Amino acid sequence: MNRTLDGKMIVDVAMAVSGHNYYGYVSPGENSAYVIMRENVAETEYRYAYGLGSAFATDWNSGNPSTLNFVRPNELNGRG
C-alpha cells in the first residue's frame, strides 16, 4: 500500500502549468514532510516530488514546480 499522502493536507494547487496540474500536500508540524503531486492534464499520469519542512515554500514558489524531480510512487522507497 502506498502511503505517500497519508496524514498530509492539501495546501496549494496550480492548474494547467505547462500541461500539468500540481497539488501541494504538507504534513502537520513545524518540520513536516511535503509531497507535490504532478498530474498531466489528461489525468493519465501521476508523479511525486517530496521534501522536508520549509523547503516546500521554496519549491512551490520557484515559479514552476516542474523543475523538481518527479518520480513514480514505487520509486519513493518509503520517503514520501
C-alpha positions as CSV (number, residue, x, y, z in Angstrom):
1,M,0.0,0.0,0.0
2,N,1.3,3.4,-0.9
3,R,1.1,5.9,2.0
4,T,2.6,8.9,0.1
5,L,-0.2,11.2,1.0
6,D,-1.4,9.6,4.4
7,G,-1.7,12.3,7.0
8,K,-0.9,15.2,4.7
9,M,-3.2,18.1,4.0
10,I,-3.5,19.8,0.6
11,V,-2.4,23.4,0.8
12,D,-1.8,24.6,-2.7
13,V,-3.0,23.8,-6.3
14,A,-1.7,25.1,-9.6
15,M,-3.7,24.1,-12.6
16,A,-2.6,23.8,-16.3
17,V,1.0,24.8,-15.9
18,S,3.0,23.5,-18.9
19,G,0.5,20.7,-19.4
20,H,0.3,19.6,-15.8
21,N,-1.7,20.2,-12.7
22,Y,0.2,20.4,-9.4
23,Y,-1.1,19.7,-5.9
24,G,0.9,20.5,-2.8
25,Y,0.5,18.4,0.4
26,V,2.1,19.1,3.7
27,S,2.2,17.1,7.0
28,P,1.2,18.9,10.1
29,G,4.1,20.1,12.3
30,E,6.9,22.6,12.2
31,N,9.5,20.3,10.4
32,S,6.9,18.5,8.3
33,A,7.3,16.4,5.2
34,Y,5.7,17.5,2.0
35,V,4.7,16.0,-1.3
36,I,4.0,17.8,-4.6
37,M,1.9,15.6,-6.9
38,R,2.0,16.3,-10.6
39,E,-0.9,15.1,-12.9
40,N,-0.9,15.6,-16.6
41,V,-4.0,17.4,-17.9
42,A,-5.3,14.3,-19.5
43,E,-5.4,12.8,-15.9
44,T,-3.5,9.7,-17.1
45,E,-0.1,10.1,-15.4
46,Y,0.8,10.9,-11.8
47,R,4.3,11.6,-10.4
48,Y,5.5,12.8,-7.0
49,A,8.3,15.0,-5.6
50,Y,9.0,15.1,-1.9
51,G,10.9,17.0,0.7
52,L,11.0,18.3,4.2
53,G,9.7,21.4,6.1
54,S,10.4,24.9,5.0
55,A,11.7,23.7,1.5
56,F,8.0,23.4,0.4
57,A,7.6,27.2,0.2
58,T,10.8,27.5,-1.9
59,D,10.0,24.5,-4.1
60,W,6.4,25.6,-4.7
61,N,7.1,29.3,-5.2
62,S,10.0,28.7,-7.5
63,G,7.7,29.9,-10.3
64,N,7.3,26.5,-11.8
65,P,7.3,23.2,-9.8
66,S,8.1,21.3,-13.0
67,T,11.8,21.9,-12.1
68,L,11.5,19.3,-9.3
69,N,12.5,15.7,-9.6
70,F,9.2,13.8,-10.0
71,V,9.1,10.0,-9.7
72,R,6.5,7.2,-9.7
73,P,5.1,6.2,-6.3
74,N,7.1,2.9,-6.3
75,E,10.3,4.9,-6.7
76,L,9.8,6.9,-3.4
77,N,11.2,4.0,-1.4
78,G,9.2,5.0,1.7
79,R,10.5,8.5,1.7
80,G,7.2,10.2,0.7
